[in-house]
């Protein structure tokens, strides 16, 4: 039976840090594919992964030598690795380690060796790992260990850069949305609602539907969401580039009706695509900073993810 380990004491903060990256379920990216190829080549292993430890699963941003895109979290060796964020975890023989000897996943793939370096955000949250696996017991040499540590730093740099680019685009979307709402309804300036909708597991959808079909589905979704809005109230919605994330800024009149219409589209989309479209919303009427309103909407979206994975 697979051993289950207790969550880290700061698990809630760690999960929020992972959510803030908006990378779990994202589309494949060549830079991450290159990282696992280099990791496998340098360490001389048949398997290498960039993993992210989500609420109840281990999701692979990139992989080589292994099928599938995720595993249950309680089967993830990387879930043990992130408990020591500053240290490379190396297990010479998984079959001789009581934590992993009966792990069915490791038995299925025949893995005997593991080495993983945690991915740690600027704020110190360990969100995943760059790891390698081998079919035979062994150990890395010092050069290989240092290379794996360097690849983990590089991976985290890519993720943080991606996060900053997204934040800049989100800020532009919000500024434009609030400006449009104020221009249409100047008397209601400072009163608006921010809604975030995020289609989950985009990478799995792309694999199942094909990227062209997925892109058409996202365009149709954009249109369906836009039909829920009231332009005369200054409503607007935009999609974050290269993602399944949509951000709407709504005026203050009868906003609950519009949010319910967006929820209905989310339910229909979730059913038709077989992947959840989750929603988080936050309102203000006090002149609160737009970034603060967005942060509360993002927290509501994280709560929706918690409920989905509960």
Secondary structure as UniProt FT lines:
FT   TURN            9..10
FT   HELIX           11..21
FT   TURN            24..25
FT   HELIX           30..43
FT   STRAND          47..53
FT   STRAND          57..64
FT   STRAND          70..72
FT   HELIX           73..75
FT   HELIX           78..81
FT   TURN            82..83
FT   TURN            85..86
FT   STRAND          88..91
FT   HELIX           94..96
FT   TURN            98..102
FT   HELIX           104..109
FT   STRAND          113..120
FT   TURN            122..123
FT   STRAND          126..134
FT   HELIX           142..184
FT   HELIX           186..188
FT   TURN            189..190
FT   STRAND          192..199
FT   HELIX           202..209
FT   HELIX           211..226
FT   TURN            227..228
FT   HELIX           231..233
FT   STRAND          236..239
FT   TURN            241..242
FT   STRAND          245..250
FT   TURN            253..254
FT   HELIX           255..273
FT   STRAND          277..284
FT   HELIX           290..309
//
